């Protein structure tokens, strides 16, 4: 292992500082990312809270004062810090690596930290993209069976040590070493389907995959490469004489010449990543749109045509009891752009039903019974008010808001930064003396309150709160990744 400088030791000491008060979670304030020490600071913190952060992480008060004054660059005893504004309430303070004199490429040099103490999060990014196809000019990444991905770095025979770093290992610079082979370096990882970022670390220097066309700016005067771990394969059997075959659907906004399929033994294939959900699609064979001959599930698009449909993930059932005399019942929601014709329900012995697949998240919907829009009688959760009230559905909620001691109230609503502080939703359900409401929230910080019979109150069961502009305070919720 390379010898560490005093500044690197200081990084470890800072991040592992003991926490005497539960008011701040160090994991939410301080992190190490690609070898850089980064603090996320809140401009709304009081003077006492700022002093507590200074004490907790042993940060110089002048350094913090400069950061909260939004000075772009701060020199703290030879250590260079940068500040940037994240949004109206938060700023980021990061320590810049020292540059070596006379070395133009020093910005790519990094500290190799022994970061086994960092809690790794290998969860892929499944929220920012609906689909993904790798764009490689050489097979530097190959997907094997069982979720295994093989990474290959050609050449670099004079390198002493090579590591693979990315979102799959929390950008660790030491925990995924690559092994030398006759034509380069290689390593295999077992990963879940989804989107990932990565770079190579060659003898302490960041290096990108030059054979990968997928990249994204990393806000550090460089970029990260992107790859996808696949979970689905489009297959069109036959058509050996076709010149070009594409697949298009709701997942790529029906872009007809984006996803070109590969000829394989007289058939056509396209492996890719698809996020959980239900999608309409068609094949385009030499300019002619056709449904999937191997898929019996087709539905009208509301414009006189049929589309093939597929579902990725667990199936749920939309169910409407009763209405035996209805001729047609349709379910419509924001998950299918409120299409009034597409999702016709099947008549059952006790009502109507439709199997459907939705990704994790929150949705609004209604039933259309012979042309009349109604909310779901069996679903107590709704959003909106007046003539615009929709049923509310959460697939795999990651948090339940709970309010006790107000069982005699007529109505309780939860409102916060996650729904733009709406006063018309989300209406909670009273069950055995406790009000409940499910949500699916991305990782991060949220502020909220309850509205009980038109009176705003903080969450009495949550000790974490912060002041607001009205002097009444908001409860604070952190969703962990």
N, C-alpha and C positions, 0 to 999 in steps of 0.2 A: 504494500500500500504506500502511496506517495506520502511524504512528510507533510504535515499540516502546518500552515502558518498560524500565528497567534489570532488572526482575525477569524479563521475558520473555527478554532476552539471557542472563540467568543460567540459565534453563531450558535453552536450547540448549547452553550451555557444559557444563552438568551432564550432559546426556544423551550428548553427544559426547566425554565425557572419555576419554582414552586408557586402555587396559587393559594394565597391565604384567604381570599374571599371568593364566594361563588357568583359574584355579580358579573364577572367576565369569564367566558370560556376561552382559554388560550388558543384552542384549535380554531376558533372563529376570528381571533384577532391576529394571530401570527401563524405563518406557514413557511415552508421551504419549497421552492418551485424551481426546478432546473438549476439547483445550486445557489439560488438567490433567496435572501431573507426578505420576506414581505409582510408588512403590517397593514391591516384594514382598519381605518379609523373613522369614527362617526363624528361629524361636525356638531351634532346636537349634544354631545357629552358635556356635562357640567365641569367646572374647574376641579371639583373634588374627584370626578371620574377620570379626568385627564391625569391628575396626580397619581391616582391609583394605577393607571396604565404605566406611567413612568416608573413607579416603584416596582410593579409586578415584573417588568421586563428589563429593569435597570437601564432605561433610556434617559439620555440627558434631557433636562427640561428645555434647554435652548433648542435642541433638535426637534422636540415635539412642538414647541411654539412656532418654529419655522414651518413645520409641516401643516399645522392648523392655519397658518397665514398663507398657505398655498404657494410657498416659495418653490420654484421648479427644481432647484439644485441646492443641496445643503452640504457643507463641508464640516464634518464632525471629527476633529482630531485626525485628519488625514483620510477618514473614511467618507466616501462620496455617497450621498443618499439622493434619491429622486422621488418627487411627489407627482401624482396625477389624480385628477378628479374622476371618480367612477360614476357618480350621479349627483343629484342635488344634496344628498345627505352624507355620502361616503367619499373618502379619499384613500389612496394607496401610497404607502411609504415603503420604498425598497432600497436595500443596500446594493450599490453597484460594485462588481469585481474591480479590483485595481488593475489598471492597464500597465503592461510592460513597456518600458521606454524603447522606442524605435521599432516596435512590432505592430504593423498595420492590422494583423489578424488577431490581435489580443482580445477583441470583443467576443471571439468565439471560445476563448479560454475559460475554463470553469474550475471551481473547487470540487475535488472528488471527496464527498462527505461520506463517512461511515454512517449511513442513515437507517440502520436496522431498527432503530427506536421509533422511526416514523410509521404510523399506522397506514398500511397500504390499502388503497381502494381500487380494485381491478374492474369495477363495474363499467361497462361500455356506455358510450353516449347513444341513447335511443330516443332522445327527445328532439334534438335539433334537425334530424333528417328522417324522411319517410322511407327512402330507398338509397342504395348505393352500389356502384360497380367499380371495381379496382381498375386503374388505368396505368398499367405497367408496360414499359418498353422492353423489359427483361424480367425473367421470373425471380425477382428478389424476394417475393413473398408467395408461398404456395400453401394453399389450404389442403390439409390432409384429412383423413377420416377422424371422427370422434372429437371434432373441435380443435385439433392440433394445427398450428400455423408454423411453417418453417420460414425463418428469415435468413437471407443470404446477402452478404456484403462482398462483392467481387474485389479481387486484388488486395491492396493494402498489406502486401507480404512483409513490408518492413515495420509494420506496426507492432508495438510490444503488447498493448492491451486494448481490447475493443469491448465495449458494452452496448447493450440495446436499452434505450430509455424511452419511456412514453407514458401515456395515460393509463396503461394496463398495470404499471408498477409505481404509480404516483411520481413519475419522472425521477426515479432513483438512478443515480449515476454509477452505482457499484453492484446492484443486486442481480443484474441479469448479464453475466459475462458471456461473450460469444467465443466459440472454440475455433481454432485455425483448422482449415482443410486445405486440400491441394490447390484450390483456386480462389481462396478467400477466407471468409469467416462465416460461421453459421450457428444458429440456436433455434430451438423449437419451444413454443409455448402453447398451453391449452387455454383457450379463450372462449367466452360466450359470444353469441352473435351480436353484431353491432358495429359502431364506428369507433375507431381508435386513432390517436396521434402518436407519432414516434420520430426519433432521430437516433443516430449513432454517436457514440462517444469514443473517439479514437485518440489514445494517448492524451487524454484530458482536453480534447477539443471537440466541439459540436460539429458534426458532419451530416448533411442531408443525403437522402437516397436520390441520386441523380437519375435513376431509372423509373421513378415514380412521378407521374404527372399531377397527382392529386396533392395539393398543398394548401395551407392556410396561414395567413400572417399571424405571428405570435406576439405582436406588440413589443418586440425587443430587437427591431432592425433585422429581422430574419423571418423564417417560416418553419412550420412543422409539416412533415409528410402525413398523409392520411391513408388508412387502409380500412377495408371492411371485412369482417368475418361473416361469411354467407350463411343463410338459413333456408333458401328456397331456390328452385330451378324451374324456369319456364321450359316446356318441352312441346315442340310441334312435330308430330310424326309425319313422315312422308314429304311430299313436295321436293323430290330430289332434283327436279329440273329448274327450281326457282333460282333467281340470281341474288335477290336480297330479301331478307325477312327481318322485320322489326316487331317488337312488342310495345304497346302503349296502353296506358290506363289512368285511372284516377290518381295513382301513386306518383306519376310524373306529369300530371296535368295534360295528358294525351299528346305529348310531344312525339310526333310520328316517326322522326328520323334520329332519335336520340339513342335508343337501346337496340343496337343491332345484334341479332342472334348469330350463333356460330354453327356452321355446317359440321355434322358429326355422324359418320356412317349413314348418310342418306337422310338423316333427320336434322332438326334445328334445336339448339340449346342456348340458354342464357342463365347461368347462375348469378345470384345477386343477394344482397341483404334487403329484406322487407320488414319494416316495423309491424308490430302486432296491429291487426285491424282487418277490415273487409274492403276489397278493392274490385272495381269493375275493370275489365281489360279486353283487348282484342289483339289478334295478330295482323300484320300488314305484309302480305305476300306479293312482291312485285307491284306495290301500289294498291292492291285490293285488300280491303278490310274484311276480316272473317272472325267469327267466334271460334273458340277452342273446340275442335271436334271431339276431344277426349274429356271434356267437362260438360256434364249435363245441367249444371246450374247456370241458367241464363235468366235475365230479368230485363223488362223494358226500361228504356232510358227517359221516357216521357216525351220523346220526339219521334216516335214511330219506328225505333230501331231496338235491337236486342244486344246486350253485352254479356260476356261471360263473367262470372264472379268467383273469387277465392277468398278464403279467410285464413289468417295467420294468428294463432293463439287459441285461447279457451273460448268455447261457445257459450253465450248466454241466451236466454229466451225472453223475448218481449211477449207478454201474455195479457190478454184482455178478456175478462170473464163476461159472460152474458151476450147480449145482442144477437140472439139466434135468428132473427128475421133480417139482419143486415145482409146486403148483397156483396159488399166489398169493404174491407177494412185495411187501411194502410198505416204503417208507422213511418213517421217523418221526423227528422231532427237535424241539428247542426252537423252531425257526422256524415250526412249525405246531401248537404246544402238544401235541406228542406224540400227535397223532391217529393212531389205529391203522387207519383205513379210507380216509383221504382220498387218499394218494399211492401208488396201485397202480402197480407198475413194469411195463414192457412186456417180454415175452419175446423174446430175440434168439437168434441162432445160437449164441453162446457163453455166454449167461447172461441177465441182466436189466438193463434200463436205463430211466432216467427223466430227461428234460430238465427243468431247473428254473432259476429265476432267484432269486438271493439278493443282498442288498445287501452292501457291504463290511462285514466284521466276522467275529467268531468264533462258531462254532456247534457243537453236540453232536448226534449222531444215531446211529441204529441201523437195521438191516434187520429185518423180521419175515417169516420164511420159514415159511409154513403155520402161523402162530401162535407160532413160536419166535423170540425176540429174539436177534440176534447182532450183534457189532461188525463193521466192514468189514474183511475179511481183507487187502485191498490197501492199507489206510491204516495207517501205522506210528504215527500220533499218537493218543493216548488220554488221557482224564482220568478221575479217580476210582480206586477200588480195590475189591477183593472182588467182591461181586455187582453193584456199581454202577459199571461201567466203560462209558464211551461213546466212540465214535469222535469225533475232534476235527477240524474243518474250518475253515480260514481262507480267506475270499474276499478277494483282493487284499491280502495282508499288507503292512504298512508297516515291519516290522522282523523280523529273524531273530536270535534269540539263538544264539551260537556259543561252544562251549567246546572248546579244544584241549588237548593234553598229558595227556589222561585216556582214551586209547583202550582201555586195559586194564580200565577200570571195567565192572562188570556193569550199572549203571543210573545215569542222570543225570537230574535233575529241575531245572527252573527255577521258582523261587518268589519272589513279591514282592508289592508293594502292589497290583498289578493283579489278583491272584487271592487276596487276603486271606491271603497267606503259606501257601498250601496245601502240605502235605507229600505229597499223593497225586497231584499233577499240577502242572505239565505234564511228561509224560515225553518226553525228547528222543530223537531218532533218531541213531544212529551211522552216519556215511557217510564212508568213506575216512579214518578216524582222527579225525574231528571230530564232535562232538555238535551237533545243530541242533534248533531249534524255532521255528516261525513264529508271529507274533502280529499282531493289529490293535489298535492303541492310539490313543486320542484324544490330541491335543496336550497336553503337560504334562510334569511331572516324575514319575518312578517310581524306587523303590528295589527292589533284588532281590539274590538270591544263587543259587548253584547248590548242589544236594544231590547229592554224588557218593558212591554206596555209603553213604548215610546220614550223610555228613559234610558240614557246611555250609562253603562257601568263597566268597570274593568272586571276581568276574570277573577273572582274571589279565591279561586284555587290555584292561581298562578302568581308566584311571588316576583316574577321577572316582569318589569315594566319600565317605561321611560316617559319623560315629560313630553307634552305636546304644546302646540301654540296657544291652547286654551287654558293651560294650567290644570287640566284634569287627568292627564296621563293616559297612555295606551299600554295594554298588555303586549308582551313580546313573545313570539313563538319562533323557535329555530327548528327547521327540518334538516335532519342529518342526511348526507349523501349515502 
